[in-house]
Amino acid sequence: MNNDRKLIFFHSPNTRSAGAAILLEELGAPHELHVLNMKAGEQRGADYLKINPMGKVPAILHGDALVTEQVAIFVYLADLFSEAGLAPALNDPLRGPYLRWLAYYGSCFEPAVVDRALKRDPAPPQMCPYGDFDTMLKTLVDQLKKGPYLLGDRFSAADVLWMTSLTWITAFKLVPELTEIMDYIGRMKGRPSVVKVTARDAELAAAHQPK
């Protein structure tokens, strides 16, 4: 792994990369912020497509290592800055549950929410990555009932991922505003990292106009 931990972080306000921005603040990770104006289509420009051919944010450059895909970025950053304590160590019994909830977000939660938002039927059970929406959501809510955070009393990078996602998704009414979900969001929305990134993104978004 590159011993120089300075990163380039490709970000755009009001996108999924807000979670990675909050995580960088939580980790105290030194980074160069490279902001893309998506209203002007900068994510589809030739320069950025050399970074990420998918034209998506977030993306991280760490030396020659390119890391894309939200969950991969969370795993990578939390391990790179392990002294912050946001990722259980490999020999920690919580490592498995931690990875489970990171993976569950991308493999089950997002596909289910997209299907529900588009009012389309899920794939047949033998092909569907999440089974059915109600069971998927109940599995998450049952976990939130067990403690203030996904790992019980321990706050982790997984909570940054889920808190930012649930904040957006409940705002758009894509999942019900259940007590367990709203209390979970409320426990974290006052964290300094969340306040800082939210304010900065509001300024960036206001400055971004189509070209």
Backbone hydrogen bonds in HBPLUS format (Angstrom, degrees):
<---DONOR---> <-ACCEPTOR-->    atom                        ^
c    i                          cat <-CA-CA->   ^        H-A-AA   ^      H-
h    n   atom  resd res      DA  || num        DHA   H-A  angle D-A-AA Bond
n    s   type  num  typ     dist DA aas  dist angle  dist       angle   num
A0007-LEU N   A0030-PRO O   3.41 MM  23  6.66 154.2  2.48 131.1 138.2     1
A0032-GLU N   A0007-LEU O   2.71 MM  25  6.11 158.9  1.76 153.5 159.3     2
A0008-ILE N   A0061-LEU O   2.94 MM  53  5.05 155.8  2.00 145.8 152.9     3
A0061-LEU N   A0008-ILE O   2.92 MM  53  5.05 158.6  1.97 146.5 152.7     4
A0009-PHE N   A0032-GLU O   2.85 MM  23  6.02 170.1  1.86 162.4 164.7     5
A0034-HIS N   A0009-PHE O   2.80 MM  25  5.81 170.8  1.81 162.4 159.2     6
A0010-PHE N   A0059-ALA O   2.91 MM  49  5.15 174.9  1.92 157.3 158.7     7
A0011-HIS N   A0034-HIS O   2.93 MM  23  6.16 161.4  1.97 155.4 158.9     8
A0036-LEU N   A0011-HIS O   2.78 MM  25  6.04 157.3  1.83 159.4 166.3     9
A0018-ALA N   A0015-THR O   3.14 MM   3  6.00 170.9  2.15 123.1 125.4    10
A0019-GLY N   A0016-ARG O   3.23 MM   3  6.15 149.7  2.33 124.4 127.7    11
A0021-ALA N   A0017-SER O   2.96 MM   4  6.25 153.6  2.03 150.4 158.3    12
A0022-ILE N   A0018-ALA O   2.95 MM   4  6.23 155.0  2.01 149.1 155.0    13
A0023-LEU N   A0019-GLY O   2.92 MM   4  6.19 156.8  1.97 146.2 153.2    14
A0024-LEU N   A0020-ALA O   2.92 MM   4  6.16 158.7  1.97 149.6 154.4    15
A0025-GLU N   A0021-ALA O   3.21 MM   4  6.51 151.1  2.30 141.2 148.3    16
A0026-GLU N   A0022-ILE O   2.91 MM   4  6.24 158.7  1.96 152.9 159.2    17
A0027-LEU N   A0023-LEU O   2.89 MM   4  6.09 151.0  1.97 153.2 161.0    18
A0028-GLY N   A0024-LEU O   3.06 MM   4  6.04 119.1  2.44 133.1 147.4    19
A0029-ALA N   A0024-LEU O   3.08 MM   5  5.27 162.2  2.11 154.4 156.7    20
A0028-GLY N   A0025-GLU O   3.14 MM   3  5.04 143.6  2.27  96.7 107.4    21
A0040-ALA N   A0037-ASN O   3.13 MM   3  5.47 140.6  2.29 103.2 113.7    22
A0042-GLU N   A0037-ASN O   3.13 MM   5  5.51 165.9  2.15 147.0 142.5    23
A0041-GLY N   A0038-MET O   3.02 MM   3  4.68 155.7  2.08  94.9 102.5    24
A0044-ARG N   A0041-GLY O   2.98 MM   3  5.57 159.4  2.02 117.0 123.6    25
A0045-GLY N   A0042-GLU O   3.12 MM   3  5.06 165.5  2.14 104.5 108.6    26
A0049-LEU N   A0045-GLY O   2.98 MM   4  6.17 159.1  2.02 158.3 165.2    27
A0051-ILE N   A0048-TYR O   2.79 MM   3  5.05 134.8  2.00 103.8 117.3    28
A0052-ASN N   A0048-TYR O   2.86 MM   4  6.24 163.5  1.89 163.1 164.6    29
A0055-GLY N   A0052-ASN O   2.78 MM   3  5.49 163.8  1.81 126.4 132.1    30
A0060-ILE N   A0067-VAL O   2.88 MM   7  5.10 156.6  1.93 149.1 156.3    31
A0067-VAL N   A0060-ILE O   2.86 MM   7  5.10 165.0  1.88 154.0 157.2    32
A0062-HIS N   A0065-ALA O   2.83 MM   3  5.06 168.6  1.84 152.9 156.8    33
A0065-ALA N   A0062-HIS O   2.98 MM   3  5.06 155.5  2.04 128.4 125.4    34
A0073-ILE N   A0069-GLU O   2.99 MM   4  6.26 157.3  2.04 159.6 167.0    35
A0074-PHE N   A0070-GLN O   3.07 MM   4  6.40 155.6  2.13 150.4 156.8    36
A0075-VAL N   A0071-VAL O   3.01 MM   4  6.29 165.1  2.03 156.2 159.4    37
A0076-TYR N   A0072-ALA O   2.91 MM   4  6.02 167.2  1.92 150.8 155.0    38
A0077-LEU N   A0073-ILE O   2.90 MM   4  5.97 174.6  1.90 154.8 156.6    39
A0078-ALA N   A0074-PHE O   3.07 MM   4  6.00 166.8  2.09 147.5 151.7    40
A0079-ASP N   A0075-VAL O   3.14 MM   4  6.18 150.4  2.23 144.4 151.8    41
A0080-LEU N   A0076-TYR O   2.87 MM   4  6.01 153.6  1.94 147.9 156.4    42
A0081-PHE N   A0077-LEU O   2.96 MM   4  6.10 158.9  2.00 154.7 158.5    43
A0084-ALA N   A0081-PHE O   3.10 MM   3  6.05 167.9  2.12 125.8 129.2    44
A0085-GLY N   A0082-SER O   2.96 MM   3  5.57 161.6  1.99 118.3 124.2    45
A0157-ALA N   A0086-LEU O   2.87 MM  71  5.18 163.0  1.90 143.6 138.4    46
A0092-ASP N   A0089-ALA O   2.96 MM   3  5.09 164.2  1.98 112.7 116.6    47
A0095-ARG N   A0092-ASP O   2.89 MM   3  5.43 167.7  1.91 122.5 126.5    48
A0098-TYR N   A0094-LEU O   2.93 MM   4  5.99 157.6  1.98 151.9 158.9    49
A0099-LEU N   A0095-ARG O   2.98 MM   4  6.24 163.4  2.01 153.4 156.7    50
A0100-ARG N   A0096-GLY O   2.85 MM   4  6.06 152.1  1.93 150.7 160.0    51
A0101-TRP N   A0097-PRO O   3.08 MM   4  6.34 159.1  2.12 152.4 154.3    52
A0102-LEU N   A0098-TYR O   3.20 MM   4  6.48 148.4  2.31 144.7 153.6    53
A0103-ALA N   A0099-LEU O   2.93 MM   4  6.08 168.3  1.94 154.0 157.1    54
A0104-TYR N   A0100-ARG O   2.78 MM   4  5.91 152.7  1.85 148.2 157.2    55
A0107-SER N   A0103-ALA O   2.89 MM   4  5.96 165.1  1.92 163.4 168.5    56
A0108-CYS N   A0104-TYR O   2.97 MM   4  5.25 152.1  2.05 131.6 137.4    57
A0109-PHE N   A0104-TYR O   3.01 MM   5  6.36 165.8  2.03 157.8 162.3    58
A0110-GLU N   A0105-TYR O   2.98 MM   5  6.18 169.6  1.99 173.9 172.4    59
A0112-ALA N   A0108-CYS O   3.11 MM   4  6.15 157.2  2.16 148.7 155.5    60
A0113-VAL N   A0109-PHE O   2.92 MM   4  6.15 161.7  1.96 159.7 165.1    61
A0114-VAL N   A0110-GLU O   2.93 MM   4  6.09 164.1  1.96 159.0 162.9    62
A0115-ASP N   A0111-PRO O   3.05 MM   4  6.22 164.3  2.08 146.1 150.2    63
A0116-ARG N   A0112-ALA O   2.98 MM   4  6.20 160.5  2.02 147.1 152.7    64
A0117-ALA N   A0113-VAL O   2.81 MM   4  5.97 160.3  1.84 151.6 157.3    65
A0118-LEU N   A0114-VAL O   2.98 MM   4  6.12 153.6  2.05 150.1 156.3    66
A0120-ARG N   A0115-ASP O   3.05 MM   5  5.32 167.2  2.06 154.5 155.4    67
A0119-LYS N   A0116-ARG O   3.10 MM   3  4.96 156.2  2.16 100.0 106.8    68
A0127-MET N   A0124-PRO O   2.75 MM   3  5.43 161.3  1.78 128.7 135.4    69
A0128-CYS N   A0124-PRO O   2.90 MM   4  5.83 138.0  2.08 151.3 160.6    70
A0136-MET N   A0132-ASP O   3.02 MM   4  6.18 162.2  2.05 155.5 161.3    71
A0137-LEU N   A0133-PHE O   2.90 MM   4  6.15 166.4  1.92 160.8 163.1    72
A0138-LYS N   A0134-ASP O   2.93 MM   4  6.05 161.6  1.96 147.2 152.9    73
A0139-THR N   A0135-THR O   2.98 MM   4  6.07 154.2  2.04 147.8 153.9    74
A0140-LEU N   A0136-MET O   3.36 MM   4  6.72 152.8  2.44 143.1 149.1    75
A0141-VAL N   A0137-LEU O   2.92 MM   4  6.20 171.1  1.93 159.1 161.2    76
A0142-ASP N   A0138-LYS O   2.81 MM   4  5.85 163.6  1.84 151.7 156.1    77
A0143-GLN N   A0139-THR O   3.32 MM   4  6.45 146.0  2.44 133.5 141.6    78
A0143-GLN N   A0140-LEU O   3.02 MM   3  5.21 121.8  2.37  99.2 113.9    79
A0144-LEU N   A0140-LEU O   3.02 MM   4  6.39 152.6  2.09 150.8 158.9    80
A0145-LYS N   A0141-VAL O   3.08 MM   4  6.36 135.6  2.29 145.8 157.2    81
A0146-LYS N   A0143-GLN O   3.08 MM   3  5.50 155.2  2.14 110.6 117.9    82
A0149-TYR N   A0152-GLY O   2.91 MM   3  5.03 149.4  2.01 151.2 157.3    83
A0152-GLY N   A0149-TYR O   3.02 MM   3  5.03 143.5  2.15 119.0 114.8    84
A0159-ASP N   A0156-SER O   2.97 MM   3  5.50 137.5  2.16 110.5 120.7    85
A0160-VAL N   A0157-ALA O   3.08 MM   3  5.17 123.1  2.41  97.9 112.2    86
A0161-LEU N   A0157-ALA O   3.20 MM   4  6.57 161.2  2.23 154.8 158.5    87
A0162-TRP N   A0158-ALA O   3.03 MM   4  6.27 169.7  2.04 152.1 154.4    88
A0163-MET N   A0159-ASP O   2.80 MM   4  5.71 160.4  1.83 145.6 152.0    89
A0164-THR N   A0160-VAL O   3.16 MM   4  6.18 170.5  2.17 147.1 149.8    90
A0165-SER N   A0161-LEU O   3.16 MM   4  6.30 161.4  2.20 145.7 151.4    91
A0166-LEU N   A0162-TRP O   2.82 MM   4  5.86 170.5  1.83 153.8 157.1    92
A0167-THR N   A0163-MET O   2.98 MM   4  6.02 148.8  2.08 144.2 152.5    93
A0168-TRP N   A0164-THR O   3.36 MM   4  6.60 161.5  2.39 145.5 148.2    94
A0169-ILE N   A0165-SER O   2.91 MM   4  6.10 170.3  1.92 158.4 161.7    95
A0170-THR N   A0166-LEU O   2.93 MM   4  5.78 159.8  1.97 142.1 146.6    96
A0171-ALA N   A0167-THR O   3.23 MM   4  6.20 148.0  2.33 132.7 141.6    97
A0172-PHE N   A0168-TRP O   3.06 MM   4  6.38 143.5  2.20 146.9 156.0    98
A0174-LEU N   A0169-ILE O   2.91 MM   5  5.36 163.1  1.94 168.4 163.9    99
A0173-LYS N   A0170-THR O   2.98 MM   3  4.73 158.9  2.02 100.5 105.8   100
A0178-LEU N   A0176-PRO O   2.86 MM   2  5.53 137.0  2.05 103.2  90.4   101
A0181-ILE N   A0178-LEU O   3.09 MM   3  5.32 118.4  2.48 102.0 116.7   102
A0182-MET N   A0178-LEU O   2.92 MM   4  6.17 171.7  1.92 166.7 168.6   103
A0183-ASP N   A0179-THR O   2.88 MM   4  5.89 160.2  1.92 151.9 157.4   104
A0184-TYR N   A0180-GLU O   3.15 MM   4  6.11 149.2  2.25 131.6 139.9   105
A0185-ILE N   A0181-ILE O   3.01 MM   4  6.32 160.0  2.05 151.7 156.2   106
A0186-GLY N   A0182-MET O   2.93 MM   4  6.06 160.7  1.97 143.9 149.9   107
A0187-ARG N   A0183-ASP O   2.99 MM   4  6.21 141.6  2.14 144.7 153.2   108
A0188-MET N   A0185-ILE O   3.06 MM   3  5.62 149.7  2.15 112.4 121.1   109
A0189-LYS N   A0185-ILE O   3.08 MM   4  6.15 137.5  2.27 154.5 167.2   110
A0191-ARG N   A0188-MET O   3.06 MM   3  5.50 169.4  2.07 119.1 122.1   111
A0194-VAL N   A0191-ARG O   2.95 MM   3  5.36 121.0  2.30 110.7 125.1   112
A0195-VAL N   A0191-ARG O   3.04 MM   4  6.35 165.8  2.06 162.2 166.6   113
A0196-LYS N   A0192-PRO O   2.92 MM   4  6.01 165.0  1.94 150.2 154.4   114
A0197-VAL N   A0193-SER O   3.08 MM   4  6.17 172.5  2.08 148.0 150.2   115
A0198-THR N   A0194-VAL O   2.93 MM   4  5.90 160.9  1.97 148.6 154.8   116
A0199-ALA N   A0195-VAL O   3.08 MM   4  6.18 160.9  2.12 145.9 150.7   117
A0200-ARG N   A0196-LYS O   2.99 MM   4  6.19 163.3  2.01 150.6 155.7   118
A0201-ASP N   A0197-VAL O   2.82 MM   4  5.92 163.7  1.84 152.5 156.9   119
A0202-ALA N   A0198-THR O   3.06 MM   4  6.20 147.2  2.18 139.6 148.2   120
A0203-GLU N   A0199-ALA O   3.20 MM   4  6.51 153.0  2.27 145.6 151.8   121
A0204-LEU N   A0200-ARG O   2.94 MM   4  6.26 161.2  1.98 151.9 157.5   122
A0205-ALA N   A0201-ASP O   2.82 MM   4  5.91 166.5  1.84 150.1 154.0   123
A0206-ALA N   A0202-ALA O   3.07 MM   4  6.15 153.2  2.14 139.3 146.3   124
A0207-ALA N   A0203-GLU O   3.15 MM   4  6.36 139.5  2.32 141.1 151.3   125
A0207-ALA N   A0204-LEU O   3.09 MM   3  5.19 128.1  2.37  96.7 110.5   126
A0208-HIS N   A0204-LEU O   3.08 MM   4  6.30 126.7  2.38 143.2 157.3   127
A0208-HIS N   A0205-ALA O   3.25 MM   3  5.17 140.4  2.41  94.6 105.5   128
